[in-house]
Amino acid sequence: MANNTQNTTRKPLFGNKRSHSLRATRRRWNINTQNATIMVDGKPTKVRISARELKALKAQGRA
């Protein structure tokens, strides 16, 4: 399963893991995705959403 959100274009970030000797190996930082029920057109809908988006929706009172 791809680690991205259903309604936005957020994707994992890529970079290097650095050891003590500064050896570089590739790694990825995944998005903190959560399953949540939000209101869409007045109906509760289950979506996979990032924690940052969920926090913003809760502040707006939509989640």
Long-range contacts (C-beta under 8 A, 24 or more apart in sequence): 3-30, 3-31, 3-33, 4-31, 4-33, 5-31, 5-33, 5-47, 5-48, 5-49, 5-50, 5-53, 6-47, 6-48, 6-49, 7-47, 7-49, 7-53, 8-50, 8-53, 10-50, 10-53, 36-63, 37-63, 38-62, 38-63, 39-63
